[in-house]
C-alpha cells in the first residue's frame, strides 16, 4: 500500500486528535485491509478509519469498530457534509458530484453504528465525523433512503450488537469495475461490499455481502439524448447477496486473507476454487440475513 503522509487539520476543523479504527478492537488483531498497486492514504476518525483511493477520489474501504454496549441515539439534523482538510480538494469527491441529481451521498460507515462512546461528547464527535465526503459514496437515492435489504443488513448488525452487548468490526466499500459509469469525472461504482467480523466461541469469524445497483437493461435509454451529457447515470433496483469473502478480495484487490480463512458462509469452504459469483446467495427478504453466529456468546 502506497501511503501518504497527512498534514494537520486546520484550526477551524482539526482532526489531528482522531484515533481511528482500533486494530485490536475485538481482542484479536484485525488490521485495515491493505490495497497494493494504487496510491492510498488512511484517514483516522472517531471509531473508524477510511482508506482512500486517490485515483478514484473515493474510499477503497472503511473500517469501523462498533461497541453495542455503548451505542447512543443522537440526531443527525444540522450536521453539514464537509471535505477532509487533510486532503487536497482534488483528492476527494465533494458536493459537485451530488448536486442537482438523484444521486445520494451514501454513508459507507453507517452514522448510527459509529455513534457510541463512554460519553455523549465522544458519541457526538463520531456522529459528526461520519459526515465527511471521504465516508460517502455515490448511491441511488432509493437505495440509500429506502428500507431495503442493504440498510436492513446494517440495521441487523447494529441491533444485534446493541441487544447482546457485542463488539463487531465492519469493513465496507465500493467494488470498482470496468462497466462503472463516469459522471462529472468520478467513477460511479455499481457494486458495494460489506464484511462483518466478530468472535465466535473466542475465535475470529467473518461473513461477506455485496449489493448491486446495476441498472436493468430496460432502464437504459436506447440512444444517447442530445444536451444531457451531465445527466446522472441510471442506477437500478438493488440486489443483495451473501458472498464468500474470497470473492470480495478477488473483486477489490484488498488483502483479506485473514478473513477468507474464517468465513462462516458454508459454501465458501466447500467450494474454495469456484469462480467469482457462482456461489453467491441472493437475499430476498430481511429474514434471509444471517451472520451464522451465536448472538448470546463471544
Order of alpha helices (4+ residues) and beta strands (2+ residues): beta-beta-beta-beta-alpha-beta-alpha-alpha-beta-alpha-alpha-beta-beta-beta-beta-beta-beta-alpha-alpha-alpha-beta
